[in-house]
Amino acid sequence: MAASEVKLKIEVVPVAEVPTEDLVVVPKRTRPVVLIVDDERIIADTLSVILSRNGFSTVTAYDGLSGLEIAQSTRPDLVISDVMMPGMTGVELAITLTHAIPTCKILLFSGQAATVDLLEKAREAGHAFTTLTKPVHPTDMLKRVRDCLSTQSAKAKHSSSSPTEDSSQRATQLVN
């Protein structure tokens, strides 16, 4: 073998054996953690960039079921979710998370008129979620995120409410 030759041993793995599950990186708790769930990847990714550049740790999911799995492993401070998604809707995700992670705040947003029925059914079941209408200007989104998180930290400091209180007591319906 000549001095300039180098032999490498490379293991070839069949594509079928490559893991297909998404890798979830659990963010450090030095900043508030926000989970963004939207089936429109460009919206989810854009929100993630905006929030990351403004002092938040973000994780992103592109459907409700993935959002639920990520929320259970990361325990976010806030979930921002689209309402209308295939499979698990944002409302179903929000209701599930209010039971699974009572300290997590929920902010729903949508650009579809069809969401009114879903939100009304949730309200009738005792769940009033904060909602925003798409499109949302980044400045407005940041204000709402900060408001949600400051309400959460104020409650944690000044409230003796039980962690099992229902979402209608923890969230406010905002009308735009």
Buried (B, 14 or more C-beta within 10 A) or exposed (E): EEEEEEEEEEEEEEEEEEEEEEEBEEBEEEBBBBBBBBBEEEBBBBBBEBBBEEEBBBBBBBBBBBBBBBBEEBBBBBBBBBBBBEEBBBBBBBBBBBEEBBEBBBBBBBBEEEBEEBBEEBEEEEBBBBBBBBEBEBEEBBEBBBBBBEBBEEBEEEEEEEEEEBBBEBBEEBEE
